[in-house]
Structure formats: C-alpha cells, structure tokens
Amino acid sequence: MEKISKFWKELKRRKVLRSLAIYAGSAFIILEAATIIFPRWGLPDWTIDLVLYLLILGAFINIIVAWIFDITPEGVQKTKAVSEVREGAGQAFPLHGHVPQWGRYVLACQQGPLASPVQWVSRT
C-alpha cells in the first residue's frame, strides 16, 4: 500500500494527473467535433474511429512526456528526482491549488450561462 501511495504522490508532484485531465478534456472536444463535422464532410465512418485511436495513443504519449518534463518559469525542464528536490523547492507555481480572486470571477462568468440551459431555451 505504501508503494501505491508513493507512486500517487509522485504523479501529483510531476503534475501528470493535471496534464492528463487537460488532455482528456481537449480530446473529448476534438472527438465530439469529429463526430459532428466528419459526416458532414462526407468522410467515411472509420475516420472517427481513427481519430479516437490517435487520441488514445496521444494520451499515452502525454503521460510519458508529463512524467519526464516540467514547465517552469525558466522554460521546459527535465523533472528532478525526489532525492534532488527539497520539500517545496523547485515548484513551478508555489501557490499550488490556490485560485486568485479574479480567477473565481472568471470561472463564475464562464459557468453562469451553462448553469441553467433550460432558461436559455425557454426564452427564445
């Protein structure tokens, strides 16, 4: 159980989970766009499957690259091993998990119209 805990902490430290979540959201949007646009363009049905397989392959590549590299203010650098990093040092963003006040307003404005789509449909 301890090995799993260490591995999970290492995934968090290397920001692999964050990268995978962003990739999954982007891949979902790409796949949905493909299912809407490709039939309209007259492309065969297997092209949507091809896009899905390429996105799955890209997820594995994303995991590997996120494990090896880290984006810092100095640019893209190879992620240091746990033994080389002191606790809290070497963090690209020291306020991990902190959302600034303006960020909360932006999120609220983005989610406002999506909160109740029934109201938007019924008004038209």
DSSP file (Angstrom, degrees, kcal/mol; ACC not computed):
  #  RESIDUE AA STRUCTURE BP1 BP2  ACC     N-H-->O    O-->H-N    N-H-->O    O-->H-N    TCO  KAPPA ALPHA  PHI   PSI    X-CA   Y-CA   Z-CA
    1    1 A M     >        0   0    0      0, 0.0     4,-2.0     0, 0.0     5,-0.1   0.000 360.0 360.0 360.0 -32.0    0.0    0.0    0.0
    2    2 A E  H  >  +     0   0    0      1,-0.2     4,-2.5     2,-0.2     5,-0.2   0.869 360.0  54.1 -67.5 -35.3    2.9    2.3    0.7
    3    3 A K  H  > S+     0   0    0      2,-0.2     4,-2.6     1,-0.2    -1,-0.2   0.898 108.2  49.2 -65.2 -39.9    4.2    1.9   -2.8
    4    4 A I  H  > S+     0   0    0      2,-0.2     4,-2.5     1,-0.2    -1,-0.2   0.908 110.9  50.5 -65.4 -40.6    0.9    2.9   -4.3
    5    5 A S  H  X S+     0   0    0     -4,-2.0     4,-2.3     2,-0.2    -2,-0.2   0.912 111.9  46.9 -63.0 -43.8    0.8    6.0   -2.0
    6    6 A K  H  X S+     0   0    0     -4,-2.5     4,-2.3     2,-0.2    -2,-0.2   0.912 112.4  50.1 -64.6 -42.0    4.3    7.0   -3.0
    7    7 A F  H  X S+     0   0    0     -4,-2.6     4,-2.3     2,-0.2    -2,-0.2   0.910 110.4  50.0 -62.9 -41.9    3.5    6.5   -6.7
    8    8 A W  H  X S+     0   0    0     -4,-2.5     4,-2.1     2,-0.2    -1,-0.2   0.908 111.1  48.8 -63.5 -42.4    0.4    8.6   -6.4
    9    9 A K  H  X S+     0   0    0     -4,-2.3     4,-2.7     1,-0.2    -1,-0.2   0.882 110.5  51.5 -64.2 -37.9    2.3   11.4   -4.6
   10   10 A E  H  X S+     0   0    0     -4,-2.3     4,-2.4     2,-0.2    -2,-0.2   0.888 107.4  52.5 -67.3 -38.3    4.9   11.2   -7.4
   11   11 A L  H  <>S+     0   0    0     -4,-2.3     5,-2.1     2,-0.2     6,-0.7   0.912 112.8  45.5 -60.9 -41.9    2.2   11.5  -10.1
   12   12 A K  H ><5S+     0   0    0     -4,-2.1     3,-1.1     3,-0.2    -2,-0.2   0.918 111.9  51.0 -66.8 -43.2    0.9   14.6   -8.3
   13   13 A R  H 3<5S+     0   0    0     -4,-2.7    -2,-0.2     1,-0.3    -1,-0.2   0.891 112.6  45.6 -63.2 -39.5    4.4   16.1   -7.8
   14   14 A R  T 3<5S-     0   0    0     -4,-2.4    -1,-0.3    -5,-0.2    -2,-0.2   0.466 109.2-126.7 -83.2  -0.9    5.2   15.7  -11.5
   15   15 A K  T <>5 +     0   0    0     -3,-1.1     4,-1.7    -4,-0.3    -3,-0.2   0.799  64.0 139.7  60.8  32.8    1.7   17.1  -12.4
   16   16 A V  H  >< +     0   0    0     -5,-2.1     4,-2.6    -6,-0.2     5,-0.2   0.892  69.1  51.8 -70.6 -40.7    0.9   14.0  -14.6
   17   17 A L  H  > S+     0   0    0     -6,-0.7     4,-2.3     2,-0.2    -1,-0.2   0.899 109.6  49.0 -65.4 -40.4   -2.7   14.0  -13.4
   18   18 A R  H  > S+     0   0    0      2,-0.2     4,-2.2     1,-0.2    -1,-0.2   0.927 112.9  47.7 -64.0 -44.3   -3.3   17.6  -14.2
   19   19 A S  H  X S+     0   0    0     -4,-1.7     4,-2.4     1,-0.2    -2,-0.2   0.901 112.0  49.6 -63.1 -41.6   -1.8   17.2  -17.7
   20   20 A L  H  X S+     0   0    0     -4,-2.6     4,-2.6     2,-0.2    -1,-0.2   0.873 109.5  52.0 -67.1 -36.6   -3.9   14.0  -18.3
   21   21 A A  H  X S+     0   0    0     -4,-2.3     4,-2.1     2,-0.2    -2,-0.2   0.917 111.3  46.4 -65.5 -42.6   -7.1   15.8  -17.2
   22   22 A I  H  X S+     0   0    0     -4,-2.2     4,-2.2     1,-0.2    -2,-0.2   0.909 113.7  49.4 -65.3 -41.1   -6.4   18.7  -19.5
   23   23 A Y  H  X S+     0   0    0     -4,-2.4     4,-3.1     2,-0.2     5,-0.2   0.912 108.9  52.3 -63.8 -42.2   -5.7   16.3  -22.3
   24   24 A A  H  X S+     0   0    0     -4,-2.6     4,-2.2     1,-0.2    -1,-0.2   0.908 110.2  48.3 -62.4 -41.8   -8.8   14.3  -21.7
   25   25 A G  H  X S+     0   0    0     -4,-2.1     4,-1.8     2,-0.2    -1,-0.2   0.919 114.5  45.4 -63.5 -43.4  -11.0   17.4  -21.9
   26   26 A S  H  X S+     0   0    0     -4,-2.2     4,-2.5     1,-0.2    -2,-0.2   0.904 112.1  51.7 -66.3 -41.2   -9.3   18.5  -25.1
   27   27 A A  H  X S+     0   0    0     -4,-3.1     4,-2.7     1,-0.2     5,-0.2   0.883 107.6  53.1 -63.9 -38.1   -9.6   15.0  -26.6
   28   28 A F  H  X S+     0   0    0     -4,-2.2     4,-2.5    -5,-0.2    -1,-0.2   0.926 109.9  47.4 -61.8 -44.5  -13.3   14.9  -25.7
   29   29 A I  H  X S+     0   0    0     -4,-1.8     4,-2.4     2,-0.2    -2,-0.2   0.917 113.1  48.7 -63.7 -43.1  -13.9   18.2  -27.6
   30   30 A I  H  X S+     0   0    0     -4,-2.5     4,-2.3     2,-0.2    -2,-0.2   0.922 112.6  47.9 -62.9 -44.2  -11.9   17.0  -30.6
   31   31 A L  H  X S+     0   0    0     -4,-2.7     4,-2.2     2,-0.2    -2,-0.2   0.908 112.2  48.7 -66.2 -41.2  -13.8   13.7  -30.7
   32   32 A E  H  X S+     0   0    0     -4,-2.5     4,-1.3     2,-0.2    -1,-0.2   0.905 111.5  49.9 -63.9 -41.0  -17.1   15.4  -30.4
   33   33 A A  H  X S+     0   0    0     -4,-2.4     4,-3.1     1,-0.2     5,-0.3   0.895 110.1  51.5 -63.8 -38.7  -16.2   17.9  -33.2
   34   34 A A  H  X S+     0   0    0     -4,-2.3     4,-2.1     1,-0.2    -2,-0.2   0.901 107.0  52.2 -65.5 -40.1  -15.1   15.0  -35.4
   35   35 A T  H  < S+     0   0    0     -4,-2.2    -1,-0.2     1,-0.2    -2,-0.2   0.782 117.6  39.5 -68.4 -24.0  -18.4   13.1  -34.9
   36   36 A I  H  X S+     0   0    0     -4,-1.3     4,-0.6    -5,-0.2    -2,-0.2   0.884 124.0  35.2 -87.2 -43.7  -20.3   16.2  -35.9
   37   37 A I  H  X S+     0   0    0     -4,-3.1     4,-1.8    -5,-0.2     3,-0.2   0.890 105.9  63.4 -83.9 -41.1  -18.1   17.5  -38.7
   38   38 A F  H  X>S+     0   0    0     -4,-2.1     5,-2.2    -5,-0.3     4,-0.5   0.891 104.0  46.5 -59.5 -44.7  -16.8   14.3  -40.4
   39   39 A P  H >45S+     0   0    0      0, 0.0     3,-0.8     0, 0.0    -1,-0.2   0.880 110.6  55.1 -63.6 -33.1  -20.2   13.0  -41.6
   40   40 A R  H 3<5S+     0   0    0     -4,-0.6    -2,-0.2     1,-0.3    -3,-0.1   0.847 107.2  49.6 -65.6 -34.0  -21.0   16.5  -42.9
   41   41 A W  H 3<5S-     0   0    0     -4,-1.8    -1,-0.3    -3,-0.2    -3,-0.1   0.523 118.0-114.6 -81.7  -6.0  -17.8   16.5  -45.0
   42   42 A G  T <<5 +     0   0    0     -3,-0.8    -2,-0.1    -4,-0.5    -4,-0.1   0.682  61.4 154.3  81.6  18.0  -18.7   13.1  -46.4
   43   43 A L      < -     0   0    0     -5,-2.2    -1,-0.2    -6,-0.2     5,-0.1  -0.491  50.0 -97.8 -76.6 150.2  -15.8   11.3  -44.8
   44   44 A P    >   -     0   0    0      0, 0.0     3,-1.5     0, 0.0     4,-0.4  -0.219  30.9-111.0 -66.7 160.3  -16.2    7.5  -44.1
   45   45 A D  T >> S+     0   0    0      1,-0.3     3,-1.1     2,-0.2     4,-0.9   0.784 111.2  68.4 -63.9 -28.5  -17.2    6.3  -40.6
   46   46 A W  H 3> S+     0   0    0      1,-0.2     4,-2.2     2,-0.2    -1,-0.3   0.696  85.0  71.6 -67.9 -16.3  -13.8    4.7  -39.9
   47   47 A T  H <> S+     0   0    0     -3,-1.5     4,-2.1     2,-0.2    -1,-0.2   0.849  94.8  52.8 -68.0 -31.7  -12.2    8.2  -39.8
   48   48 A I  H <> S+     0   0    0     -3,-1.1     4,-2.1    -4,-0.4    -1,-0.2   0.902 109.1  49.4 -67.6 -39.8  -13.9    8.9  -36.5
   49   49 A D  H  X S+     0   0    0     -4,-0.9     4,-2.6     2,-0.2    -2,-0.2   0.895 108.8  53.5 -63.3 -39.4  -12.5    5.6  -35.1
   50   50 A L  H  X S+     0   0    0     -4,-2.2     4,-2.4     1,-0.2    -2,-0.2   0.913 107.6  50.0 -61.8 -42.9   -9.1    6.7  -36.4
   51   51 A V  H  X S+     0   0    0     -4,-2.1     4,-2.2     2,-0.2    -1,-0.2   0.911 110.5  50.9 -61.2 -42.5   -9.3   10.0  -34.5
   52   52 A L  H  X S+     0   0    0     -4,-2.1     4,-2.2     2,-0.2    -2,-0.2   0.930 111.1  47.1 -60.8 -46.6  -10.3    8.0  -31.4
   53   53 A Y  H  X S+     0   0    0     -4,-2.6     4,-2.4     1,-0.2    -1,-0.2   0.885 112.0  50.3 -64.6 -38.6   -7.3    5.7  -31.7
   54   54 A L  H  X S+     0   0    0     -4,-2.4     4,-2.4     2,-0.2    -1,-0.2   0.880 109.9  50.7 -66.6 -37.0   -4.9    8.6  -32.3
   55   55 A L  H  X S+     0   0    0     -4,-2.2     4,-1.5     2,-0.2    -2,-0.2   0.883 109.9  49.9 -67.6 -37.6   -6.3   10.4  -29.2
   56   56 A I  H  X S+     0   0    0     -4,-2.2     4,-1.4     2,-0.2    -2,-0.2   0.923 111.7  48.3 -65.9 -43.3   -5.8    7.3  -27.1
   57   57 A L  H  X S+     0   0    0     -4,-2.4     4,-2.0     1,-0.2    -2,-0.2   0.906 109.2  54.1 -60.8 -41.3   -2.2    7.0  -28.4
   58   58 A G  H  X S+     0   0    0     -4,-2.4     4,-2.5     1,-0.2    -1,-0.2   0.815 101.3  59.5 -63.1 -30.6   -1.7   10.6  -27.6
   59   59 A A  H  X S+     0   0    0     -4,-1.5     4,-2.2     2,-0.2    -1,-0.2   0.914 106.1  47.2 -64.7 -42.0   -2.8   10.1  -24.0
   60   60 A F  H  X S+     0   0    0     -4,-1.4     4,-2.0     2,-0.2    -2,-0.2   0.907 112.9  48.6 -65.6 -40.6    0.0    7.6  -23.5
   61   61 A I  H  X S+     0   0    0     -4,-2.0     4,-2.6     1,-0.2     5,-0.2   0.900 109.8  53.5 -63.8 -39.9    2.5   10.0  -25.1
   62   62 A N  H  X S+     0   0    0     -4,-2.5     4,-2.6     1,-0.2    -2,-0.2   0.901 107.5  50.5 -61.3 -42.5    1.1   12.8  -22.9
   63   63 A I  H  X S+     0   0    0     -4,-2.2     4,-1.8     2,-0.2    -1,-0.2   0.922 112.4  46.7 -62.7 -44.4    1.7   10.7  -19.7
   64   64 A I  H  X S+     0   0    0     -4,-2.0     4,-1.8     2,-0.2    -2,-0.2   0.933 115.1  44.9 -65.0 -46.4    5.3    9.9  -20.7
   65   65 A V  H  X S+     0   0    0     -4,-2.6     4,-2.8     1,-0.2    -2,-0.2   0.895 112.6  51.4 -66.8 -39.5    6.1   13.5  -21.6
   66   66 A A  H  < S+     0   0    0     -4,-2.6    -1,-0.2    -5,-0.2    -2,-0.2   0.833 109.7  51.5 -66.5 -30.9    4.4   14.9  -18.4
   67   67 A W  H  < S+     0   0    0     -4,-1.8    -1,-0.2    -5,-0.2    -2,-0.2   0.883 117.9  36.8 -70.7 -38.1    6.4   12.4  -16.3
   68   68 A I  H  < S+     0   0    0     -4,-1.8    11,-3.1    -5,-0.1     2,-0.2   0.893 117.1  44.3 -84.1 -41.9    9.7   13.4  -17.8
   69   69 A F  E  <  -A   78   0A   0     -4,-2.8     2,-0.3     9,-0.3     9,-0.2  -0.697  57.8-164.0-113.0 158.5    9.4   17.2  -18.3
   70   70 A D  E     -A   77   0A   0      7,-3.0     7,-2.8    -2,-0.2     2,-0.6  -0.995  20.9-128.7-137.9 141.2    8.0   20.1  -16.3
   71   71 A I  E     +A   76   0A   0     -2,-0.3     5,-0.2     5,-0.2    21,-0.1  -0.826  37.8 168.5 -93.4 120.7    7.1   23.6  -17.4
   72   72 A T  E >   -A   75   0A   0      3,-2.2     3,-1.8    -2,-0.6    20,-0.1  -0.729  53.2 -97.2-121.7 171.2    8.7   26.2  -15.2
   73   73 A P  T 3  S+     0   0    0      0, 0.0     3,-0.1     0, 0.0    19,-0.0   0.770 126.5  56.2 -60.5 -23.0    9.1   30.0  -15.5
   74   74 A E  T 3  S-     0   0    0      1,-0.3     2,-0.2     3,-0.0    -3,-0.0   0.515 122.9-100.5 -84.5  -4.9   12.6   29.3  -17.0
   75   75 A G  E <   -A   72   0A   0     -3,-1.8    -3,-2.2     2,-0.1     2,-0.4  -0.740  67.4 -18.0 118.3-167.8   11.0   27.1  -19.7
   76   76 A V  E     +A   71   0A   0     -2,-0.2     2,-0.3    -5,-0.2    -5,-0.2  -0.625  70.0 171.6 -78.3 126.1   10.6   23.4  -20.2
   77   77 A Q  E     -A   70   0A   0     -7,-2.8    -7,-3.0    -2,-0.4     2,-0.3  -0.928  40.1 -95.3-134.0 157.2   13.0   21.4  -18.0
   78   78 A K  E     -A   69   0A   0     -2,-0.3    -9,-0.3    -9,-0.2     2,-0.2  -0.555  49.8-109.4 -70.8 133.2   13.5   17.8  -17.1
   79   79 A T        -     0   0    0    -11,-3.1     2,-0.1    -2,-0.3    -1,-0.1  -0.436  33.6-124.5 -67.9 133.7   11.7   17.0  -13.8
   80   80 A K        -     0   0    0     -2,-0.2    -1,-0.1    10,-0.1     5,-0.1  -0.440  25.2-105.8 -78.3 152.0   14.1   16.4  -10.9
   81   81 A A    >>  -     0   0    0     -2,-0.1     3,-1.0     1,-0.1     4,-0.8  -0.289  31.7-107.7 -70.6 161.8   14.0   13.2   -8.9
   82   82 A V  G >4 S+     0   0    0      1,-0.3     3,-0.8     2,-0.2    -1,-0.1   0.867 119.1  57.9 -60.4 -37.3   12.6   13.2   -5.4
   83   83 A S  G 34 S+     0   0    0      1,-0.2    -1,-0.3     3,-0.0    -3,-0.0   0.747 106.5  49.5 -66.9 -22.8   16.0   12.9   -3.9
   84   84 A E  G <4 S+     0   0    0     -3,-1.0     2,-0.5     2,-0.1    -1,-0.2   0.615 100.3  75.1 -89.6 -13.7   17.2   16.1   -5.6
   85   85 A V    <<  -     0   0    0     -3,-0.8     2,-0.1    -4,-0.8     5,-0.1  -0.864  69.1-144.9-109.5 128.0   14.3   18.2   -4.6
   86   86 A R    >   -     0   0    0     -2,-0.5     3,-1.4     1,-0.1     2,-0.3  -0.488  47.5 -78.4 -77.8 159.6   13.8   19.7   -1.1
   87   87 A E  T 3  S+     0   0    0      1,-0.3    -1,-0.1    -2,-0.1     3,-0.1  -0.435 117.5   1.9 -62.3 121.0   10.2   19.9    0.1
   88   88 A G  T >  S+     0   0    0      1,-0.3     3,-0.6    -2,-0.3    -1,-0.3   0.233 106.6 114.2  86.8 -13.3    8.6   23.0   -1.5
   89   89 A A  T <   +     0   0    0     -3,-1.4    -1,-0.3     1,-0.2     3,-0.1  -0.595  69.2  25.8 -89.7 152.9   11.6   23.9   -3.6
   90   90 A G  T 3  S+     0   0    0      1,-0.3     2,-0.3    -2,-0.2    -1,-0.2   0.592  80.8 149.2  76.9   9.7   11.7   23.7   -7.3
   91   91 A Q    <   -     0   0    0     -3,-0.6    -1,-0.3     1,-0.2     4,-0.0  -0.600  43.5-149.2 -78.2 134.9    7.9   24.2   -7.6
   92   92 A A  S    S+     0   0    0     -2,-0.3    -1,-0.2     1,-0.3    -2,-0.1   0.887  94.6  24.8 -68.9 -38.0    6.9   26.0  -10.8
   93   93 A F  S    S-     0   0    0      1,-0.1     3,-0.3    -3,-0.1    -1,-0.3  -0.900  70.9-166.6-129.3 101.0    3.9   27.5   -9.0
   94   94 A P  S    S+     0   0    0      0, 0.0     2,-1.1     0, 0.0    -1,-0.1   0.744  82.6  66.1 -64.6 -23.4    4.4   27.8   -5.3
   95   95 A L  S >  S-     0   0    0      3,-0.1     3,-2.1    -4,-0.0     2,-0.1  -0.397  78.1-177.0 -94.0  57.9    0.8   28.5   -4.6
   96   96 A H  T 3   +     0   0    0     -2,-1.1     3,-0.1    -3,-0.3    -5,-0.0  -0.340  68.3   9.2 -60.3 126.6   -0.4   25.1   -5.7
   97   97 A G  T 3  S+     0   0    0      1,-0.3     2,-0.5    -2,-0.1    -1,-0.3   0.375  95.4 129.2  86.4  -5.2   -4.2   24.8   -5.6
   98   98 A H    <   -     0   0    0     -3,-2.1    -1,-0.3     1,-0.0    -3,-0.1  -0.734  42.2-161.3 -89.3 126.7   -4.7   28.5   -4.9
   99   99 A V        -     0   0    0     -2,-0.5     5,-0.1    -3,-0.1    -3,-0.0  -0.930  20.0-130.3-105.1 119.0   -7.2   30.2   -7.1
  100  100 A P     >  -     0   0    0      0, 0.0     4,-1.4     0, 0.0     3,-0.5  -0.193  25.2-105.7 -65.3 163.0   -6.8   34.0   -7.1
  101  101 A Q  H  > S+     0   0    0      1,-0.3     4,-1.5     2,-0.2     3,-0.4   0.891 120.9  51.9 -58.0 -43.6   -9.8   36.2   -6.6
  102  102 A W  H  > S+     0   0    0      1,-0.2     4,-2.0     2,-0.2    -1,-0.3   0.826 104.3  59.1 -65.2 -29.2  -10.0   37.3  -10.2
  103  103 A G  H  > S+     0   0    0     -3,-0.5     4,-2.3     1,-0.2    -1,-0.2   0.860 102.0  53.1 -66.1 -35.5   -9.9   33.6  -11.2
  104  104 A R  H  X S+     0   0    0     -4,-1.4     4,-2.3    -3,-0.4    -1,-0.2   0.889 108.4  50.0 -66.3 -38.8  -13.1   32.9   -9.2
  105  105 A Y  H  X S+     0   0    0     -4,-1.5     4,-2.4     2,-0.2    -2,-0.2   0.907 110.0  50.2 -66.2 -40.9  -14.9   35.7  -11.1
  106  106 A V  H  X S+     0   0    0     -4,-2.0     4,-2.1     2,-0.2    -2,-0.2   0.930 111.8  48.0 -62.9 -44.8  -13.8   34.4  -14.4
  107  107 A L  H  X S+     0   0    0     -4,-2.3     4,-2.2     1,-0.2    -1,-0.2   0.900 111.3  50.6 -62.9 -40.1  -15.0   30.9  -13.6
  108  108 A A  H  X S+     0   0    0     -4,-2.3     4,-1.2     1,-0.2    -1,-0.2   0.900 110.9  48.6 -65.1 -39.9  -18.3   32.2  -12.3
  109  109 A C  H  < S+     0   0    0     -4,-2.4    -1,-0.2     1,-0.2    -2,-0.2   0.861 112.6  48.6 -68.6 -34.7  -18.8   34.2  -15.5
  110  110 A Q  H  < S+     0   0    0     -4,-2.1     4,-0.4     1,-0.2    -2,-0.2   0.884 115.9  42.2 -71.5 -37.7  -18.0   31.2  -17.7
  111  111 A Q  H  X S+     0   0    0     -4,-2.2     4,-1.1    -5,-0.2    -1,-0.2   0.607  93.9  84.6 -87.6 -11.2  -20.3   28.9  -15.8
  112  112 A G  H >X S+     0   0    0     -4,-1.2     3,-0.9     1,-0.2     4,-0.6   0.947  93.1  41.2 -56.8 -55.5  -23.2   31.3  -15.5
  113  113 A P  H 34 S+     0   0    0      0, 0.0     3,-0.3     0, 0.0    -1,-0.2   0.784 116.0  52.2 -65.8 -24.6  -24.8   30.7  -18.9
  114  114 A L  H 34 S+     0   0    0     -4,-0.4    -2,-0.2     1,-0.2    -3,-0.1   0.642  90.0  79.8 -83.9 -14.2  -24.2   26.9  -18.6
  115  115 A A  H << S+     0   0    0     -4,-1.1    -1,-0.2    -3,-0.9    -3,-0.1   0.859 109.2  16.8 -64.9 -35.8  -25.8   26.7  -15.1
  116  116 A S    >X  +     0   0    0     -4,-0.6     4,-1.0    -3,-0.3     3,-0.8  -0.633  62.2 167.2-139.5  79.2  -29.4   26.7  -16.4
  117  117 A P  H 3> S+     0   0    0      0, 0.0     4,-2.0     0, 0.0     5,-0.2   0.744  75.9  68.9 -66.7 -20.6  -29.7   25.9  -20.1
  118  118 A V  H 3> S+     0   0    0      1,-0.2     4,-2.6     2,-0.2     5,-0.2   0.890  96.4  53.7 -64.2 -37.4  -33.4   25.4  -19.8
  119  119 A Q  H <> S+     0   0    0     -3,-0.8     4,-1.3     1,-0.2    -1,-0.2   0.899 108.2  49.4 -62.9 -40.0  -33.8   29.1  -19.2
  120  120 A W  H  X S+     0   0    0     -4,-1.0     4,-0.7     1,-0.2    -1,-0.2   0.889 113.3  46.1 -68.1 -37.8  -31.9   30.0  -22.4
  121  121 A V  H >< S+     0   0    0     -4,-2.0     3,-0.7     1,-0.2    -2,-0.2   0.910 111.9  50.6 -70.3 -41.5  -34.0   27.6  -24.4
  122  122 A S  H 3< S+     0   0    0     -4,-2.6    -1,-0.2     1,-0.2    -2,-0.2   0.731 103.7  59.7 -72.1 -20.9  -37.3   28.8  -23.0
  123  123 A R  H 3<        0   0    0     -4,-1.3    -1,-0.2     1,-0.2    -2,-0.2   0.756 360.0 360.0 -78.2 -23.2  -36.6   32.5  -23.6
  124  124 A T    <<        0   0    0     -4,-0.7    -1,-0.2    -3,-0.7    -2,-0.2   0.475 360.0 360.0 -89.2 360.0  -36.2   32.0  -27.4
